[in-house]
C-alpha cells in the first residue's frame, strides 16, 4: 500500500547487513494512517497490532508503524512504568518502557526486534531525577542510563530510539520537538548512544567520545556528515571560535546549553566564505553549544559541540533579522564599547538599503559602504547603541544587533 523503497544497506557486519533509511518521505501516508487509528480504552498489544497490520503490510512498514504508534502515544515520564503492560495501559513510561512497548508491538507484528541497554550522553542539570542514573564521562558531560531498540528487516539490522523520537526525552526536554530516530545512520547515533554490548553500535564507535560533536539524525538526513560538522576551534581570553565546514542556510541558529540553562545571548552565529562561524562566551563549567535549524518556528538541533569556560568576554545582543538576512559582524565582537572613545563597527548586511545606529530615539550615525562592508566610525555616549537596517522599505528599520556603551 505504501512506498517502501527507502532502505539503504550501508555496510556489512558479522552475520548481517546494517541498514538505514535516509529519506522518510515515502512513509508520509503510512504515518498519517497510523496516527488516525483509534486508541481503545481496553487496548492490548494484540489489538493495537491488529490495527497496525491493517495499514502496514511489509516488515519495513510494520516496524515503522510500531515506531510511529509508540512515539505518538507513549508520553515520557521518568522512572514510571518500566513494564510494557503497564506502559500500554496508561500510555506513560520512561525509556525502558518506550523500548519495551516498541519491542512488544514488533513481536506482535512478526518483526524481529531486540532491546538495547546502554547509556546516552549529555549534560545533566544538578539535582534532577537523572543524577541517580548517571556517571561522568568528562567534566560537564555525563552518560545516563538509556534503552533503545534494533530491528531486523530483510536480513539487515537497523537502530530505533522511540524515546528520543518521541520528543519528550530528558535529553531534549519535556515536549521538545523530536528528531526521527527510525533507522538513522549508526555513525550518527554513536556520537551519543553507548550500548553495553558494543556489537549494537553497528559501526565503529568514536575513539574520544567526550570531544566528539553530538550529532542528530536530522543533520545526516539533510546530507551533512561528521566531517562537515566537525569544527576547527580557536580560543583566547575573551571568546571561543568554532568554524564548522557547513554551508550557511536560512534558519540556522545556535544556543549555548550549560548544566542549568540555555544561554542564547552568549553565542554569535554567522556565515563565512567557507562555512559558518560560532563565537562563544561560555560563563563557567563545560557545556554544549547547539547548532540547529529554526523550521517554521520549531527548533531542530543538528549538532552539539563540547566547550569549556569560563571566558571573560560578552557578545553583542543579536536580533532575529541579523540571522534571517545572513548578516555577519567583522567587529567589534565585545558587547561593551567605551563611552566617548573612537569605535569602528564593521559588518556585512546583504540586501540592506541603509544601515544606521540609534541611541534611544536619536540617530547616532549612518554606516557607509566600503567594499563588502558597512562601516560606522563613532564615539558614542553612554547607553545602548542599536544597529538597524532598512531593506525593501527605506523608511522602515529593523534591528540587527545592540551594544552597551559604558
ABEGO torsion letter per residue (X at the ends): XBBABABBBABBBBGBBBBBBABAAAAAAAAAAAAABBBBAABBAAAAAAAAAAABABAAAAAAAAAAAAAAABBBBBGBGABAAAAAAAGBEBAAAAAAAAAAAAAAAGBBBBBBBBBBBBBBBBGBAAAAABBBABBGBBBBBBBBBBBBBGGBBBBBBAAAAAGABAAAEBGBBBBBABGBBAAAAAAABBBABAAAAGBBBBABAAABBBBBAAAAAAGBBAAAABBBBBBBAABBBBBBBBBBBBGBBBBBBBAABBBAAABBBBBBAAEBBBBBBBABBBBBBBBBBBBGGBBBBABBBBBBOBBABBBBBBBAAAAAAGBBBAOBABABBBBGBBBBBBBBBBGBABBBBBBEABBAEBBBBBEABBBBBBBBBBEBBBBBBBBABAABBBBABBBBBX
